[in-house]
Amino acid sequence: MRAIVLEQFGSVANFRERDVPIGRPGRGQVLIDVAAGSVNPIDIKTRVGRGAAKWFPVIPPVILGWDIAGKIVNCGPDTDTFSLGEDVFGAIGFPGLAQANADYVIADVAHIAKKPASISFEESAAAAMAGLTAWQAFNQNDGLHAGQKVLVHGASGGVGHLAVQMAKACGCHVTGTSSGRNRQFVQSLGADGHIDYQKTPIPNYPGDFDFILDPIGGDVTLASLGLLKQGGHLVTLNPPGDDQAERKARELGVVFQFILMKSSSSDMEQVAKLLGSRVISAHISASIPLSHLADAHLLMESGRTVGKISLIR
Ligand SMILES: NC(=O)c1ccc[n+]([C@@H]2O[C@H](COP(=O)([O-])OP(=O)(O)OC[C@H]3O[C@@H](n4cnc5c(N)ncnc54)[C@H](OP(=O)(O)O)[C@@H]3O)[C@@H](O)[C@H]2O)c1
């Protein structure tokens, strides 16, 4: 099969298209003929030797990629919940290597969900890691409740644009941040409020949030803690480099948490339900063939992605 192999950490020039053997699924695993994938910031960070390489060994030459949608073409033992020919999707193998940038991939059934029939392979793959991350961020402790005030930073990005839609579906009052360029897009997702982070310093935002989803990290995390009401909860998606945020949260009487997405069939099913019922949809701003993976990485690396970049076969 065709796979895009990262020969060594560094620039996109280190990607090579290779012919590699198709694997055999083991116990609890299926082989998927991949129809679509997508790129996430973790792909870019890992390519340069950071990102996933922090959480588990990544030793080039290596096939990156985590998001997939496709058809099951071989089933290992103990995979009774899925059958041959079924269309599935997921953000697979995380934390760990998934090797999704290939024509076929082996996935644990514990990491995939059935693809809603009404949703394309492209959209379901695009919603996989970003949707699962937003879902897991919102479902720490007892989750979101109707009427709560939610702030979503990076609301025009992969995670943020799905998070805005999920929080609205819970009946929350949602404010999203992005540059002014993406104001209309964020509003089109249903956000009640929009803040241009390039014009308004965080301490000037209206405060009193019950929950803040922070895909940015660093100073944004620290400043945002002050916008929470007592007992409010901030989930960041970028690992803090020190205990400053933890200490500030304690002083303010709010909850600070870093989460790392975990592949999960049951959580993926919840995202599938939201996609299938059109409560959420993934916005795809660019569809790039897998053979042009380098272009997809360069686009994502710009940090300006609106919605998602999908990888088509
Ligand atoms: N912990 C985990 O398990 C986990 C899982 C998934 C993602 N993540 C992390 O979460 C982050 C976001 O992921 P993503 O897929 O959403 O990325 P993304 O799609 O690349 O996000 C790009 C968007 O972020 C917006 N943005 C950039 N800087 C901003 C700022 N200071 N304030 C508000 N918006 C800003 C940009 O809007 P403008 O162009 O308008 O500026 C752009 O639309 C990444 O760092 C990723 O590694 C972590």
The ligand as a Gaussian input file, in Angstrom:
#p B3LYP/6-31G(d) Opt

LIG

0 1
 N       -4.558000      18.163000      24.358000
 C       -5.097000      17.538000      23.318000
 O       -5.453000      16.359000      23.395000
 C       -5.304000      18.290000      22.031000
 C       -6.163000      17.775000      21.045000
 C       -6.388000      18.542000      19.893000
 C       -5.749000      19.767000      19.746000
 N       -4.904000      20.192000      20.713000
 C       -4.212000      21.488000      20.582000
 O       -5.195000      22.505000      20.527000
 C       -4.728000      23.555000      19.711000
 C       -5.791000      23.925000      18.705000
 O       -6.020000      22.852000      17.814000
 P       -6.876000      23.123000      16.503000
 O       -6.951000      21.852000      15.751000
 O       -8.134000      23.813000      16.851000
 O       -5.887000      24.168000      15.766000
 P       -6.092000      25.059000      14.496000
 O       -7.225000      24.550000      13.677000
 O       -4.776000      25.188000      13.830000
 O       -6.476000      26.506000      15.084000
 C       -6.331000      27.591000      14.221000
 C       -7.279000      28.693000      14.665000
 O       -6.843000      29.250000      15.904000
 C       -7.159000      30.637000      15.910000
 N       -6.221000      31.330000      16.819000
 C       -4.877000      31.366000      16.753000
 N       -4.374000      32.081000      17.794000
 C       -5.443000      32.485000      18.523000
 C       -5.585000      33.255000      19.720000
 N       -4.524000      33.741000      20.382000
 N       -6.830000      33.451000      20.210000
 C       -7.909000      32.942000      19.561000
 N       -7.842000      32.242000      18.407000
 C       -6.624000      31.996000      17.902000
 C       -6.974000      31.064000      14.463000
 O       -7.880000      32.100000      14.232000
 P       -7.389000      33.441000      13.466000
 O       -6.798000      32.970000      12.159000
 O       -8.662000      34.204000      13.322000
 O       -6.349000      34.076000      14.351000
 C       -7.321000      29.797000      13.649000
 O       -8.621000      29.842000      13.077000
 C       -3.396000      23.090000      19.117000
 O       -2.333000      23.620000      19.874000
 C       -3.454000      21.595000      19.286000
 O       -2.184000      21.001000      19.357000
 C       -4.650000      19.488000      21.834000

